[in-house]
């Protein structure tokens, strides 16, 4: 492996292992934690849903993939998708998704951020 790839991987690993951020969700009496960055593997499904015009589903998918417990474990599983889509206040989901997705906008363009 070349030095550039080693350096790139180390940089990304450091970002992934960095401090967790949190958004207070008073409505749930719970904080939701998230990282400051995610891999393209994580982002790809969300981006695909956005491109297909499935904005609400993309927001829920970002929460499914990125919302974490204080210990850094996923808060939700794929089995929670239908509950989040149909039985949870959309305003709260938008608040959470906005915080989570804002954290990962460091290298995005203004147009990409506007799509979120």
Secondary structure, DSSP 4 states (H G I P E B T S, - for coil): --HHHHHHHHHHHHHHTSPPEEEEEGGGTEEEEE-S---HHHHHHHHHHHHTT-HHHHHHHHHHHH-B-TTS-BS--GGGHHHHHHHS-HHHHHHHHHHHHHHT-TT--HHHHHH-
